[in-house]
Each structure stands twice: as structure tokens, then as C-alpha cells.
Amino acid sequence: MADPLDALRALMASHSPPLDALVVPSEDNHQSEYVSTRDKRRAFVSGFTGSAGLALITMNEALLWTDGRYFLQATQQLSERWKLMRIGEDPPVENWMADNLPRNAAIGSDPWCVSVETYQRWEQAFLKKKQKLIQPSTNMVDIVWKDRPPAEILPVNIHPPEFAGCPVAEKLKDLRAKLIREKAYGIIISSLDEVAWLYNIRGNDVAYCPVIHAYAVVTLDSAFFYVDKRKISSEVLHYMLENRIDVRDYDIVASDVSLLASGQLMGSSRIMLSGTESHEASKNSNGVLGDDRNAEEETKHKIIWIDPFSCNLALFSKLIPDQVFMQQSPLALAKAIKNPAELDGLRKAHIRDGAAVVQFLVWLDKQMQEIYGASGYFSEREGTHKRKHSDTLKLTEVSVSDKLEGFRSKQENFRGLSFPTISSVGPNAAIIHYSPEADTCSELDADSIYLFDSGGQYIDGTTDITRTVHFGKPSAHEKSCYTAVLKGHIALGRARFPNGTTGHALDILARVPLWKNGLDYRHGTGHGIGSYLNVHEGPHLISFRPHARNVAIQASMTVTDEPGYYEDGNFGIRLENVLIVNKAKTSFNFGEKGYLEFEHITWAPYQKKLMDLTLLTPEEIEWINLYHSDCREVLAPYMNEQETEWLKKSTEPIIIAS
């Protein structure tokens, strides 16, 4: 296939005005982290397949920005025509453009794929040399991508109420109350998981994420759902009408946003009329107490709420700038704080998922011994390192990943994986978000660490777990590093902290044991997780990055605990559990703040063979023993006789001779 750089540069030169640079983001029209195959434009032009990054193409250079999770992967995937720009080490893209592109430069980018927040950062940087953003009428990558995959027509599904836990009417009522509080008339919802959560629907438009390519617009008196109508069954249409939601064509969202801005967007299922009746309906439908007599007056100028991080520039340009309220979507936090039904589903899904992971480990342990003569999961003796079968029988990163998926697929309520499994041996485990390919992946090695980070989508919850194992004799260095990661994992997982604490403050707990040895890792320590939605969910996170200060960790949130260590060219280690945030019972309550703690809901043993027990404190050993005891109890009903014996052995208490 011809390098698309040449074709793109020809289009840039022939454009009116000619473009000095073209920006190709990773995101789709909804600023999604994971995008459908046909929206992987940055991967198409650059060859870099990581989920995060941005490509900048000039007439003489091609640059790729990505974060620390992908530095090693990018160096391997980018051709010599590309230069890797390391986020956090090299200048941000807007600074680079302002400093390196000429005065009055024309910089092109598809306005549907650029968020309002990104556009405003660029616009500020461009003032330095009077550079300008040009919005081509057609995405240039789509023009040169001759075999771009077609859009698939996959059905919209209603998420069962026993798993959703909260009806649409109640979610809309709560949302409208927040609109009135901010003196807004309406809101544009662009994030796919927020649309799915609000309307209690799911789909299959993006691999690994049960979402639909759709927008929602909600006003004080109407609600709209913009989607390809071919995806809507009569049952779903009836469901939408029952919930007073107008179903409209996906392609008319821009024209409807123009109508919204001018106050002319009318739904067929309006919940209010006008005047006093309109105000009373607003009061009653939203449950707003107190003196709200001026609610309608305050929203008559049609203030529209957008989330600048998810709303794209194309829709923003249809609004009247001084009538836009820009703030994080109110649905982000509402979705992150799980209701009781969602929490119950997540707990149950993680038990079944843990059973699949243990069944996989039992199988893999046996295979490693039978095929490679490995000493196995439990023994540290030297293996025979002699194949017991011909070279035609082997285990690869992809074949064992497929086997793990097979164990998951047998579990109740399984709907698919929650992200591409990171199945990595030895040096590949040092690539933080490594993605094995069947024709290039490595064979398993009894003398190397094996790291697998994986998860499932179940109709009652989303899972994400990482374990690191060794089937031979780990080195003292590998054991020391594993133990440092485990100590950080335990320190965060056992934390108790006051309400109002952010993930930025908690992040250090997982790093201190690594820092003591001069070690660290280039990724955050934890992210939220959806309820049969995206595996990465905000707005909260546990990270060293500044935006982790924005939202406090709150009761009923979920968050992962996943420190790691990666040694380029040698190995990688990561341990990950999903946690639920609960209110803590403390002896005191300083400042009357209330305190929080974590509940681990992921179930799979930590490999004792990889632990340097001399580095663990008695309290840490006690925690491991208690966790392993719970593992045994929780997973036992799902195990056969052989698996039960393996589980018992893997979770036997650690006993330190006094």
C-alpha cells in the first residue's frame, strides 16, 4: 500500500487555501478513546495503533505525539518518515505548531474530530504568529483511505432495568434539575457512554465498548436521540416514545443544534407547554424545591450547556458563543457514582470473571509444564527446558489470549471483551499497552515473565484485571521488582482517606515502594470502570497528572489499582484489581468530613513464587493471606476438582518462620 503521507500532502497543497499542516487526531466525532475501525484515521496515516496519540503532517515532516504508555510501541511501529514526540517530555503540539510553522500558517483539521477545549488551546497558541485553523469540508484522510471500512448497521438494545438500576425518567428529571440550577435551557451530550447511560441503551458500534454512535440533546421540555434509524427496532422506538424521547437521524444533529441555539428546536413529546403551566411542569418534572418562579425567565436566552472536552468544534460552531455554558457534563459524575443495582452487578461479574482467570491459569500452568518442561506456577526449581512435543505444538501470546477469552465466554452474561487483551511475554511485557498480532507475536517462554491485562463485558458489569506470572525460576531482580509493585498495590488498596481526597493525592501511595528503589512507571495508577460500558471511565482517576486533582474520589465510585514497573528489553510487571469506594467506619471523624476506603472486587491469586517475602511487612503478608482466603471462598463454587486443588495451593497462607 502506498504511504498515505504523499497523497495527503498533495491534497494539502491543492486545498484553498493551501495547508501548511494537517492535524489528524485519534478521536472520532464524539471524542472517544476507543473508536470504530473506520474511524482509526491516525492509525491509518501513521502505522501507530495505540489508543492515544495525534499526528501532525507538514510538507516536510510527520510527527506523532503519544503518552508514556506507548513510547516503546511507537518507536517500533513508526517508519523512518515519522518522528516520535513524547508527551510530557517534548513540547505540546500547539506549542510546536506556534514555534515551528510559519507566520499566518493555515493548519487543517476536521472540526468533527476536534474538541472545543482542544480548539481553544490551539487558537490561543496560534495568536503568536497569527496562524489559523482551517476546517476542510471533507476529512482529507477519508479521501485518501480508499479501502476505508464501511459503517456497520448494528442494533440498539435496551439495557434491562434490573441491571440499569435507575429508570430513564429519573435520570432525565435529575439532569433537568441540574440545567435549571445552572440557568441553562438545554444540553448537548456527545460522549457515547453518556448517551448510552442516560437512555439505558447499549450497542455494538465500537469494538469492546457497548455503545452506539449517537448524540443526545436534552432541554427543559424535550429529549432527542440522534442515531442511524436503521439501528432502531420497533421495540426500541416504542421504548423511546414511552420515555418521551424523539428519535432523529444522526446526520441532522448539526442543523438541529442550530435550531436549538435559536430556540426553535421543538420535540414531538414536549413535557411542558408555556407560561405558568410551563414553569409548573418544570418544577414538577424536575423536583426542584424553593422559589423557582424565575426559572423560565432565566433560561429564555436559551443558554446551552456543552462539555468542552467531548463536544466537537463542528457542533460548537452552530451555537451563539455568549449563550454557551462550558463545563464538564453533569452526566460524567452521575454515571461514575454507581447505584446499588450497578454495584451488585459489578461484584457478581467480577466473581465470574475471576473464575475464568483462575481456570485459565490452571490450564496454562499445565500446558507450560507439558509442552515446555517448565517447573510450573508453584515450583522455583529449574525446569527441564525440553519440549515434550514437536515444535508444531506451541503456545503464543495470541493463542493463550484466545484461550482466556474462551474461558470467559462460558460465563453467564458474557457479551465480549472489554478491550484487546494485553498478552505479553518477556520484553513485550515492557510495552505497557502491547497488542499481540498472530503473525508477529512471541511464543511463551518458561524463563520469562508473562503479563496479561484483560477484561470482559458482562451485561451486569465490566471487568479489568492484570496479573503477572512466571512458570520458571524468576531472578532475584524480577522478584524484587514484583514485590515493590505488589507493595504499592496493597498500600493503595488498603488506604483510608477523608472525603474530598482526589486521586492525585492517592497516587503517591502506590509509587513510594518503587521510588525507594529508584523505580517508577509512566502511566496513571487507576481509572474508573463502567457498568457494562467503557472500561476506562471518568471523571475521576488516580494519577500524577494534574487533571487528577479535578474530581474527588467519592463513595460508590469504582476505580482500578494498577501500579507497574517496565524494564525496556527485559520484562514488565503490573498488578490490577477493580475497587469499589465505600464509606469507612472510623473511631473518630476529624473535621466531620467522613472517611472512605476501598473494597476489592477482583478475584485471582497473586503468585507467591514472584514475591520476595523478606521485603514484605507482617501487615502486608496478613493482607495477602486474607485476600487469598477470600479468593478461595468466593471462587470455589465455580471450580472443578482439579481447579479447586490448584486454587487451594495458590492461596495457601504465607507463613513466616519466627
C-alpha positions in Angstrom: 0.0 0.0 0.0 1.3 3.5 -0.9 2.3 5.7 2.0 -0.7 8.0 2.6 1.7 10.9 3.5 2.3 11.6 -0.1 -1.4 11.6 -1.1 -2.2 13.8 1.9 0.5 16.3 1.1 -0.9 16.6 -2.5 -4.3 17.3 -1.1 -2.9 19.9 1.4 -1.1 21.7 -1.5 -4.2 21.8 -3.7 -6.6 22.9 -0.9 -7.8 26.5 -0.9 -6.1 28.0 0.9 -3.0 25.6 0.7 -2.4 24.0 4.1 0.9 24.3 5.9 0.0 21.5 8.2 -2.7 18.8 8.8 -3.6 17.5 12.2 -5.0 14.0 12.4 -6.3 13.2 15.9 -7.1 9.8 17.3 -10.6 10.7 18.3 -13.9 10.3 16.4 -16.9 12.7 16.2 -17.6 12.0 19.9 -14.0 12.4 21.2 -13.9 8.7 22.1 -10.8 6.9 23.5 -11.7 3.7 21.6 -13.1 4.2 18.1 -14.6 2.0 15.4 -12.3 0.6 12.7 -13.4 3.1 10.1 -12.5 6.0 12.5 -8.9 4.9 13.1 -7.6 7.6 10.8 -4.5 8.4 12.8 -3.5 4.7 12.8 -4.1 4.6 9.1 -1.8 7.5 8.3 1.0 6.8 10.8 1.0 3.0 11.3 0.9 3.5 15.1 -2.0 1.6 16.6 -2.1 2.8 20.2 -5.4 4.2 21.5 -3.9 7.6 22.3 -2.0 10.0 20.0 -2.1 12.8 17.5 -0.4 13.0 14.1 0.8 16.3 12.6 1.8 16.4 8.9 3.6 19.2 7.3 5.1 19.4 3.8 8.5 18.3 5.2 7.8 16.5 8.5 5.5 13.9 10.1 5.3 13.9 13.9 3.4 11.6 16.2 2.5 12.7 19.8 1.7 10.0 22.4 1.9 9.4 26.1 4.3 7.2 28.2 2.2 4.1 27.9 3.1 3.9 24.2 6.6 5.3 23.8 8.2 1.9 23.2 5.3 0.7 20.9 5.5 3.9 18.9 9.3 3.5 18.3 8.6 0.0 17.0 5.7 0.9 14.7 6.6 4.3 13.2 8.6 4.3 10.0 11.7 6.4 9.5 9.4 9.1 7.9 7.9 9.8 11.3 9.3 11.5 14.4 8.0 10.4 17.9 7.1 13.3 20.2 6.9 12.2 23.8 4.1 13.9 25.8 5.5 15.2 29.0 9.0 15.4 27.6 8.6 17.2 24.2 6.7 20.4 23.6 2.8 20.1 23.3 1.6 20.0 19.7 0.1 23.5 19.9 3.4 24.9 21.1 5.3 23.1 18.4 3.0 24.5 15.7 3.2 28.0 17.1 7.0 27.8 17.2 7.8 25.9 14.0 5.1 26.7 11.5 5.4 30.0 9.6 3.5 33.2 10.4 -0.1 33.1 9.0 0.2 29.4 8.6 -3.0 27.6 7.6 -3.5 24.5 9.7 -6.2 22.0 8.7 -8.2 19.6 10.8 -11.6 18.0 10.7 -13.8 20.1 13.0 -15.9 17.0 13.9 -12.8 15.3 15.4 -11.5 18.3 17.4 -13.0 19.1 20.8 -13.9 22.6 21.8 -11.2 22.5 24.6 -8.5 21.4 22.1 -9.6 24.1 19.6 -9.4 26.8 22.3 -5.9 25.7 23.3 -4.8 25.8 19.7 -6.4 29.1 19.0 -4.6 30.7 21.9 -1.2 29.3 20.7 -1.9 30.5 17.1 -2.2 34.1 18.2 1.6 34.3 18.5 2.1 34.2 14.7 -1.5 34.9 13.5 -1.8 31.3 12.4 -5.3 30.0 11.7 -7.3 26.7 11.8 -8.8 25.7 8.5 -11.8 23.3 8.6 -11.8 21.3 5.3 -15.3 20.4 4.1 -14.3 16.7 3.9 -11.9 14.8 6.1 -8.8 14.5 4.0 -7.8 11.1 5.4 -11.1 9.7 4.2 -10.3 10.9 0.7 -7.0 9.0 0.5 -8.2 6.0 2.5 -9.5 4.0 -0.5 -10.4 0.9 1.4 -11.9 2.5 4.5 -14.3 0.1 6.2 -18.0 0.8 5.7 -20.2 1.8 8.5 -21.9 -1.2 10.1 -25.6 -1.2 10.9 -25.8 -2.9 14.3 -28.9 -2.8 16.5 -29.6 -0.6 19.5 -30.5 -2.7 22.6 -32.5 -1.7 25.7 -30.4 -2.2 28.8 -32.5 -4.3 31.2 -33.8 -2.3 34.2 -32.6 -4.8 36.7 -29.0 -4.0 35.6 -29.5 -0.3 34.9 -30.9 0.3 38.4 -32.4 3.7 37.6 -35.2 4.5 35.0 -34.7 7.0 32.2 -37.4 9.2 33.6 -35.5 9.6 36.8 -32.2 10.3 35.0 -33.9 13.0 32.9 -35.5 14.5 35.9 -32.1 14.8 37.7 -30.5 16.2 34.5 -33.1 18.9 34.1 -32.8 19.9 37.7 -29.1 20.5 37.0 -29.9 22.5 33.9 -32.2 24.8 35.9 -29.5 25.1 38.6 -27.0 26.4 36.0 -29.7 28.6 34.3 -29.4 26.5 31.1 -32.2 25.6 28.8 -30.6 22.6 27.1 -27.5 20.4 26.9 -25.7 18.6 24.0 -24.4 15.2 25.0 -21.7 13.9 22.8 -19.9 11.2 24.7 -21.1 7.8 23.6 -21.1 6.2 27.0 -23.1 9.2 28.5 -25.8 8.8 25.8 -26.0 5.1 26.4 -26.1 5.5 30.2 -28.7 8.3 30.1 -31.2 6.5 27.9 -30.4 3.0 29.3 -29.4 1.6 25.9 -26.4 -0.4 24.7 -25.0 -1.2 21.3 -22.0 -2.6 19.4 -20.8 0.2 17.2 -17.3 0.3 18.8 -15.4 -2.9 19.4 -15.1 -3.7 23.1 -17.4 -0.8 24.1 -21.2 -1.5 24.2 -22.1 2.0 22.8 -24.0 3.4 19.8 -22.8 6.2 17.5 -25.3 8.7 18.7 -25.9 12.2 20.2 -28.4 13.3 22.7 -29.9 16.7 23.2 -32.0 17.4 26.3 -33.9 20.6 27.0 -36.2 21.6 29.9 -39.1 20.3 27.8 -37.8 17.8 25.3 -35.3 15.0 24.7 -33.7 13.9 21.4 -31.7 10.9 20.3 -29.7 11.2 17.0 -28.9 7.9 15.5 -28.9 6.0 12.2 -32.6 4.9 12.3 -31.8 1.6 10.6 -30.4 0.5 14.0 -33.8 1.1 15.7 -36.3 -1.8 16.0 -40.0 -1.2 16.6 -39.4 -2.3 20.2 -36.7 0.3 20.8 -38.8 3.0 19.0 -41.7 2.3 21.3 -39.4 2.4 24.3 -38.1 5.8 23.2 -41.6 7.2 22.7 -42.6 5.9 26.1 -39.8 7.9 27.6 -40.7 11.0 25.6 -37.5 10.8 23.6 -37.7 11.9 19.9 -35.6 9.7 17.6 -34.0 11.7 14.8 -31.5 11.0 12.1 -27.8 11.1 13.1 -26.9 13.3 10.2 -29.3 16.2 11.1 -27.7 16.8 14.5 -25.8 19.9 13.3 -28.9 21.6 11.8 -30.9 20.7 14.9 -28.1 22.3 17.1 -28.6 25.5 15.0 -32.3 25.3 15.8 -31.5 24.7 19.5 -29.4 27.8 19.6 -32.2 30.0 18.2 -34.8 28.5 20.4 -36.6 26.8 17.5 -35.9 23.1 18.3 -39.2 21.5 19.2 -39.8 17.9 20.2 -42.9 15.9 19.4 -43.1 14.8 23.1 -42.6 18.0 24.9 -43.3 17.8 28.7 -44.1 21.5 29.1 -46.3 24.0 27.4 -45.8 27.7 28.1 -46.1 30.4 30.7 -47.2 29.4 34.2 -48.0 25.9 33.0 -44.5 25.6 31.6 -43.0 26.7 34.9 -45.1 24.3 36.9 -44.2 21.4 34.7 -40.6 22.4 35.0 -40.9 22.4 38.8 -42.8 19.1 39.0 -40.8 17.2 36.4 -37.5 18.2 38.0 -38.4 18.0 41.6 -36.8 21.5 42.2 -37.8 22.9 45.6 -37.9 26.5 46.7 -38.7 29.7 44.8 -38.1 28.9 41.1 -40.6 31.5 39.8 -37.8 33.0 37.6 -36.6 29.7 36.1 -38.2 30.2 32.8 -37.2 33.9 32.7 -33.6 32.9 33.4 -33.5 30.4 30.6 -35.3 32.5 28.0 -31.9 33.3 26.3 -31.5 29.6 25.6 -28.2 29.0 27.4 -26.8 25.7 26.1 -24.6 23.5 28.2 -21.7 21.7 26.5 -18.8 19.7 27.8 -15.8 21.3 26.1 -13.8 18.0 26.3 -16.4 16.0 24.4 -18.4 18.4 22.2 -16.7 18.9 18.8 -15.9 22.1 17.1 -18.4 21.4 14.3 -21.4 21.5 16.7 -20.0 24.3 18.8 -19.8 26.5 15.7 -23.6 26.3 15.4 -24.1 27.9 18.8 -24.1 31.5 19.8 -20.8 31.9 21.8 -22.1 34.1 24.6 -25.1 31.7 25.1 -22.9 28.7 25.8 -22.2 27.3 29.3 -19.0 25.3 29.1 -18.4 22.8 31.9 -17.9 19.1 32.4 -21.1 17.2 31.6 -23.2 16.6 34.7 -23.7 13.0 33.5 -20.0 12.2 33.9 -20.2 12.2 37.7 -23.7 10.8 37.8 -22.6 7.8 35.8 -19.4 7.3 37.8 -21.3 7.1 41.1 -22.9 3.7 40.8 -26.4 2.9 42.0 -27.0 -0.3 44.2 -28.0 -2.4 41.2 -24.9 -1.5 39.3 -22.7 -2.2 42.3 -24.3 -5.6 42.8 -23.9 -6.4 39.1 -20.2 -5.4 39.1 -19.5 -7.6 42.2 -21.1 -10.6 40.6 -19.5 -10.0 37.2 -16.1 -9.9 38.8 -16.6 -13.2 40.6 -17.4 -14.9 37.4 -14.6 -13.2 35.6 -12.2 -14.2 38.4 -13.3 -17.8 38.0 -12.4 -17.6 34.2 -9.0 -16.1 35.0 -8.2 -18.9 37.5 -9.4 -21.6 35.1 -7.1 -20.1 32.5 -4.1 -20.1 34.9 -4.7 -23.7 35.8 -4.8 -24.6 32.1 -1.7 -22.5 31.3 0.3 -23.9 34.2 -0.3 -27.5 32.9 0.4 -26.6 29.3 3.7 -24.8 30.2 4.9 -27.9 32.0 3.7 -30.4 29.4 4.9 -28.5 26.3 8.0 -26.7 27.6 9.1 -28.7 30.6 8.6 -25.6 32.8 8.8 -26.0 36.5 5.3 -24.5 36.7 3.4 -21.9 38.7 4.4 -23.2 42.1 8.0 -24.6 41.8 11.1 -22.5 41.6 13.3 -25.4 40.6 15.0 -25.4 37.2 12.8 -26.9 34.6 13.9 -29.4 32.1 13.5 -26.9 29.3 12.9 -29.7 26.9 9.9 -29.8 24.7 7.8 -32.9 25.3 6.1 -32.4 21.9 7.2 -31.4 18.5 7.7 -27.8 17.5 4.3 -27.8 15.9 2.7 -27.7 19.3 3.4 -24.3 20.9 1.8 -21.5 22.9 1.9 -18.0 21.6 0.7 -14.7 23.1 -2.3 -14.8 20.8 -3.2 -18.4 21.2 -3.2 -18.2 25.0 -5.2 -14.9 24.9 -7.8 -16.7 22.7 -7.9 -19.4 25.3 -8.6 -16.9 28.1 -11.4 -15.4 26.0 -12.8 -18.9 25.7 -13.0 -19.4 29.5 -14.7 -16.0 29.8 -17.2 -16.8 27.0 -18.5 -19.7 29.1 -19.5 -17.4 32.0 -23.1 -16.2 32.5 -24.0 -12.8 30.9 -20.8 -12.6 28.9 -21.0 -10.3 25.9 -17.4 -9.9 24.8 -14.1 -8.5 25.9 -13.8 -5.0 27.4 -10.6 -4.2 25.5 -8.0 -6.1 23.4 -6.1 -8.4 25.7 -2.6 -7.4 26.5 -0.9 -10.8 26.4 2.9 -10.3 26.7 6.0 -12.3 27.2 9.4 -11.1 28.4 10.4 -7.9 26.6 6.9 -7.4 25.2 5.6 -7.0 28.7 7.7 -3.8 28.9 5.4 -2.3 26.2 2.7 -1.0 28.5 -0.3 -1.4 26.1 1.2 -4.1 24.0 -1.2 -5.7 21.4 0.0 -9.0 20.0 -0.7 -9.9 16.4 -1.0 -13.5 15.3 1.7 -13.3 12.6 4.3 -11.5 14.7 3.6 -12.4 18.3 6.1 -14.2 20.6 6.0 -17.7 21.8 5.7 -18.3 25.5 8.9 -18.9 27.4 9.4 -20.8 30.6 12.2 -18.5 31.6 10.4 -15.2 31.1 7.7 -13.2 32.8 4.2 -13.4 31.3 1.9 -10.4 31.9 -1.8 -10.4 30.9 -4.1 -7.5 31.3 -7.6 -8.4 30.2 -11.3 -7.9 30.9 -14.8 -8.8 29.9 -18.1 -7.1 29.1 -20.9 -8.8 31.0 -24.4 -7.4 30.9 -24.2 -6.8 34.6 -20.7 -5.3 34.7 -17.4 -4.5 33.1 -14.1 -6.1 34.3 -10.4 -5.3 34.1 -7.7 -7.4 35.7 -3.9 -7.7 35.4 -1.7 -10.5 36.7 2.0 -11.1 36.2 3.3 -14.7 36.4 6.4 -16.8 35.9 6.5 -20.5 35.1 10.2 -21.0 35.5 12.8 -19.6 38.0 12.4 -15.8 38.4 15.6 -13.9 39.1 16.2 -12.1 42.3 15.8 -8.8 40.5 12.4 -9.8 39.0 11.2 -10.9 42.4 12.3 -7.6 44.0 10.5 -5.6 41.3 7.4 -7.6 41.5 7.3 -7.2 45.3 7.7 -3.5 45.0 4.8 -3.3 42.7 2.8 -5.6 45.0 3.6 -3.4 48.0 2.3 -0.3 46.1 -0.8 -2.2 45.0 -1.5 -3.2 48.6 -0.7 0.3 50.0 -3.3 1.9 47.7 -5.8 -0.9 48.1 -5.7 -0.6 51.9 -5.9 3.2 52.0 -8.4 5.0 54.2 -8.8 8.7 53.5 -11.2 11.7 54.1 -14.0 12.8 51.8 -12.7 15.4 49.4 -9.4 13.5 48.6 -8.5 13.3 45.0 -6.8 10.6 43.0 -3.8 12.9 42.6 -3.2 12.8 46.4 -3.6 9.0 46.5 -1.4 8.2 43.5 1.8 8.5 45.6 0.8 5.6 47.8 1.3 3.1 45.0 4.7 4.7 43.9 6.5 5.0 47.2 7.7 1.3 47.4 9.0 1.7 43.8 10.6 5.1 44.5 12.6 3.6 47.4 14.5 1.5 44.8 14.7 4.3 42.2 11.8 2.7 40.1 8.6 4.2 38.7 6.1 3.8 35.9 4.8 6.2 33.2 1.1 5.7 33.5 -1.6 6.6 35.9 -2.4 4.2 38.8 -6.2 4.0 38.4 -9.2 4.7 36.3 -13.0 4.4 36.8 -14.8 1.5 35.1 -18.2 1.4 33.6 -21.3 -0.7 34.3 -21.5 -2.7 31.1 -19.9 0.4 29.5 -16.4 1.7 28.7 -13.6 0.0 30.6 -12.0 3.5 31.1 -14.4 5.8 32.8 -14.0 9.3 34.3 -14.2 11.9 35.5 -12.1 10.7 38.4 -8.8 8.9 38.2 -5.7 8.1 40.3 -2.7 9.7 38.7 0.2 12.0 38.9 -1.3 14.1 36.1 -2.7 17.5 37.1 -6.2 16.8 36.0 -6.5 14.0 38.6 -7.0 17.0 41.0 -10.3 18.0 39.4 -12.7 15.4 40.9 -12.6 13.9 44.4 -12.9 10.2 44.9 -16.5 9.5 46.2 -18.5 6.7 47.7 -19.9 4.2 45.2 -17.4 5.0 42.6 -15.3 2.3 41.0 -11.6 2.7 40.4 -8.7 0.4 39.4 -5.5 -0.1 41.5 -2.7 -0.9 38.9 0.9 0.1 39.6 3.6 -1.4 37.5 7.3 -1.5 36.5 8.7 -1.8 33.0 12.3 -2.5 32.0 12.7 -2.0 28.3 14.1 -5.0 26.5 13.7 -7.3 29.6 10.3 -7.6 31.2 7.2 -5.7 32.6 5.2 -6.2 35.7 1.7 -4.9 36.5 -1.0 -5.9 39.1 -4.5 -4.6 38.8 -7.7 -5.0 40.8 -11.0 -3.1 40.5 -12.1 -1.4 43.7 -15.4 0.0 44.9 -15.2 3.1 47.1 -17.2 2.7 50.4 -17.8 4.8 53.4 -15.4 3.8 56.2 -16.2 3.3 59.9 -13.5 5.1 61.9 -13.1 5.6 65.6 -13.0 9.4 65.1 -14.2 11.8 62.4 -11.8 14.7 62.3 -13.4 17.8 60.7 -16.7 16.0 60.4 -15.6 15.1 56.8 -16.4 11.4 56.8 -13.8 8.8 55.6 -13.6 6.4 52.7 -12.0 3.1 52.0 -11.7 0.5 49.2 -13.4 -2.8 48.6 -11.5 -5.2 46.3 -14.0 -6.9 43.9 -11.4 -8.6 41.6 -10.6 -12.2 42.5 -7.4 -14.0 41.3 -4.3 -15.0 43.4 -1.0 -13.2 43.3 1.9 -15.5 42.5 3.8 -16.2 45.7 6.8 -17.5 43.8 7.4 -14.0 42.5 7.4 -12.4 45.9 10.5 -11.7 47.9 9.0 -12.3 51.3 11.9 -10.6 53.1 10.6 -7.3 51.6 7.1 -7.7 52.9 5.9 -6.4 56.3 3.8 -8.6 58.6 0.8 -6.3 57.8 1.3 -6.8 54.1 1.5 -10.6 54.5 -1.6 -10.6 56.6 -3.4 -8.6 53.9 -2.3 -11.1 51.2 -3.4 -14.1 53.3 -6.8 -12.5 53.9 -7.3 -11.7 50.2 -6.3 -15.2 49.2 -8.7 -16.7 51.8 -11.5 -14.6 50.3 -10.4 -15.7 46.8 -10.7 -19.3 47.8 -14.2 -18.9 49.3 -15.6 -16.7 46.5 -14.3 -18.7 43.6 -14.7 -22.3 44.9 -18.3 -22.7 43.6 -17.1 -22.2 40.1 -14.2 -24.7 40.2 -14.0 -28.4 39.2 -11.9 -30.8 41.3 -8.6 -30.1 39.6 -9.1 -26.3 39.6 -10.1 -26.4 43.3 -6.8 -28.1 44.2 -4.9 -25.6 42.2 -6.8 -22.7 43.8 -6.2 -24.1 47.3 -2.5 -24.4 46.7 -2.2 -20.9 45.1 -4.0 -19.3 48.0 -2.3 -21.2 50.9 -1.3 -18.8 53.7 2.2 -17.4 53.7 3.9 -18.5 56.9 7.0 -16.7 58.0 9.2 -18.6 60.5 9.7 -16.6 63.7 
